Amino acid sequence: MVEDLHTSFWRGYGGGYGRSSNFFGFSTDMINDMHHWWHSNRLKYPSLKNMCSGIHIHDSIAVFERGLAFEPTHSLVP
């Protein structure tokens, strides 16, 4: 769990809206890495690809759910 994320938008903390140093840029990279099953782009954080099973973003708080990530499967239920 990461808190006080509103400071990511404050320049005094090294952040700012749309800046690469903003925590939400990191979060976006993690979300893209989590969906690596569906794209062929290079992973930004390959060591984390099978450790994070969910990311939940709330106002000023992000929750990274730790757990194995399994490849999605398609199945039909009659």
C-alpha positions in Angstrom: 0.0 0.0 0.0 1.3 3.4 -0.9 -0.2 6.5 0.6 -0.1 10.3 0.3 0.0 10.0 -3.5 -1.4 13.5 -3.8 2.2 14.7 -3.3 3.0 13.1 -6.7 1.6 16.3 -8.2 3.6 18.6 -6.1 6.9 19.9 -7.6 8.4 20.3 -4.1 8.3 16.5 -3.8 9.8 15.9 -7.3 6.5 15.3 -9.0 4.1 17.3 -11.1 1.2 16.6 -13.4 2.3 14.6 -16.4 6.0 14.4 -15.3 7.9 11.2 -15.6 8.9 11.4 -12.0 5.2 11.3 -11.0 4.3 8.1 -9.1 1.4 7.5 -11.5 3.8 7.1 -14.4 5.3 4.2 -12.5 1.8 2.9 -11.8 1.0 3.0 -15.5 4.1 1.1 -16.3 3.1 -1.5 -13.7 -0.4 -1.8 -15.2 1.1 -2.3 -18.7 3.5 -4.9 -17.4 0.6 -6.7 -15.6 -1.1 -7.0 -19.0 2.0 -8.4 -20.7 -0.1 -11.3 -21.9 -1.7 -9.0 -24.5 1.2 -7.0 -25.9 4.7 -7.6 -27.1 6.4 -4.5 -25.7 9.4 -4.7 -23.4 8.5 -5.0 -19.7 9.7 -2.0 -17.6 9.8 -4.1 -14.4 10.3 -7.8 -15.5 11.2 -9.0 -12.0 7.7 -8.0 -10.9 5.7 -9.5 -13.7 4.5 -12.6 -11.8 4.4 -11.0 -8.3 1.5 -8.5 -8.7 -2.0 -9.9 -9.3 -3.9 -6.6 -9.0 -3.5 -2.8 -8.7 -6.1 -0.7 -7.0 -6.0 3.1 -7.2 -7.9 5.3 -4.8 -7.7 9.0 -4.0 -4.1 9.4 -2.6 -3.7 5.6 -2.1 -2.5 2.8 -4.3 -2.8 -0.9 -3.3 -0.5 -3.4 -5.0 -1.9 -6.8 -4.5 0.9 -9.3 -4.0 0.3 -12.7 -5.5 1.1 -15.0 -8.4 -0.2 -13.8 -11.7 -1.5 -16.6 -13.9 -1.9 -16.5 -17.7 -5.5 -15.9 -18.6 -7.4 -18.7 -20.2 -10.5 -18.7 -22.3 -13.2 -21.2 -21.6 -16.8 -21.7 -22.6 -19.4 -22.5 -20.0 -22.5 -24.3 -21.4 
